[in-house]
Each structure stands twice: as structure tokens, then as C-alpha cells.
Amino acid sequence: MDRWRVKLPPGVRPPFEVYVNGVPQREGTDYEVAKGALLFDRPLAKEGRLSLWRWFLGAWGIGTYRRNDSVDVRYESGGRPRVAHALDIEPPPG
């Protein structure tokens, strides 16, 4: 099965909360945790770099939109709340 992978930052230990585009996700239903990463069955997309053409259009107020999912993880480290924001999304191999 093709799965999208989001590597957890160092120091993230359970319990933690996962959000995709600000929407809470549930372990076992929306994602699984394996080998220091979150695994999603549904496609996730990261916009990446802005091309010169899209930058030029944006400079003139013409919007070009692509899907850009944001995966955030809320956790505690040293007794303090932390948020890892907009983690990198790795598509399935191939």
C-alpha cells in the first residue's frame, strides 16, 4: 500500500497530537506511527518552491493556487508545550 510519510522531529514522544490543515487526526484511523514517522494512507501534498512564472503572476495580484497540506504535531518536551509546524511530507516511493 502506498503511504505518505511525515518524519517526527527528535524529542517527540507519546503522547502527542497530530493535525492536518488544523484538523485533529486520530491514530489508527487517520494515521499510524512507525519507526519515528507518521504514515498516512490518504494523499498529502506539499506545494514546494514557487516558480518564477507563479511569482510574477502573484506580484501582479493574480493568484495561482495549489494544494498545500500542513502537518503539525503538538507535544511536550521538558514539561513545556511545543508545536512542530508544517513538517515535511514524503510521498510514497516510485
C-alpha positions as CSV (number, residue, x, y, z in Angstrom):
1,M,0.0,0.0,0.0
2,D,1.3,3.5,-0.9
3,R,1.7,5.7,2.2
4,W,2.7,9.2,2.7
5,R,5.4,9.6,5.4
6,V,6.0,12.5,7.8
7,K,9.1,12.2,9.9
8,L,8.7,13.1,13.6
9,P,11.2,15.7,14.9
10,P,13.7,14.5,17.5
11,G,12.3,14.7,21.0
12,V,8.7,13.9,20.1
13,R,7.5,11.2,22.4
14,P,3.9,9.9,23.1
15,P,1.5,11.3,24.0
16,F,1.3,13.8,21.1
17,E,-1.4,15.3,18.9
18,V,-1.4,15.4,15.1
19,Y,-3.2,17.9,12.9
20,V,-3.5,18.1,9.1
21,N,-4.5,21.6,7.9
22,G,-5.6,22.4,11.5
23,V,-7.9,19.4,11.8
24,P,-7.2,16.9,14.6
25,Q,-6.2,13.4,13.4
26,R,-6.7,10.1,15.2
27,E,-4.1,7.4,15.5
28,G,-5.3,4.1,13.9
29,T,-8.0,5.9,11.9
30,D,-6.2,8.7,10.1
31,Y,-2.5,7.7,10.6
32,E,-0.1,5.2,12.1
33,V,3.2,5.7,13.9
34,A,6.2,3.5,12.8
35,K,9.9,4.0,13.1
36,G,9.8,7.6,14.1
37,A,7.3,8.7,11.4
38,L,3.6,9.3,10.8
39,L,2.2,7.2,8.0
40,F,-0.9,8.3,6.1
41,D,-2.9,6.3,3.7
42,R,-4.5,9.3,2.0
43,P,-2.5,11.5,-0.3
44,L,-0.9,14.6,1.2
45,A,0.7,17.3,-0.9
46,K,3.4,20.0,-0.3
47,E,3.5,22.9,-2.7
48,G,7.2,23.2,-2.8
49,R,9.1,26.1,-4.4
50,L,7.4,28.9,-6.2
51,S,8.3,29.1,-9.9
52,L,9.4,32.3,-11.5
53,W,6.1,32.4,-13.5
54,R,3.9,31.9,-10.5
55,W,5.9,34.5,-8.5
56,F,5.4,37.0,-11.4
57,L,1.7,36.4,-11.5
58,G,1.5,36.8,-7.7
59,A,3.4,40.1,-7.9
60,W,0.6,41.4,-10.1
61,G,-2.1,40.2,-7.8
62,I,-3.1,37.1,-9.8
63,G,-3.4,34.2,-7.6
64,T,-2.4,30.7,-8.5
65,Y,-3.3,28.0,-6.0
66,R,-2.1,24.5,-5.5
67,R,-2.8,22.1,-2.7
68,N,-0.5,22.6,0.2
69,D,-1.2,20.3,3.2
70,S,0.3,21.2,6.6
71,V,1.1,18.5,9.1
72,D,1.6,19.8,12.7
73,V,2.5,17.9,15.9
74,R,1.8,19.2,19.4
75,Y,3.8,17.6,22.1
76,E,5.6,18.3,25.4
77,S,9.3,18.5,26.0
78,G,10.8,19.2,29.4
79,G,7.3,19.9,30.7
80,R,6.7,22.7,28.2
81,P,4.2,22.5,25.3
82,R,5.8,22.5,21.8
83,V,4.5,22.5,18.3
84,A,6.4,21.2,15.2
85,H,4.7,23.1,12.4
86,A,4.5,22.3,8.7
87,L,6.6,19.1,8.8
88,D,8.0,17.7,5.5
89,I,5.8,15.3,3.6
90,E,7.4,12.4,1.8
91,P,5.4,10.8,-1.0
92,P,5.4,7.0,-1.4
93,P,8.4,5.7,-3.3
94,G,8.0,5.4,-7.1
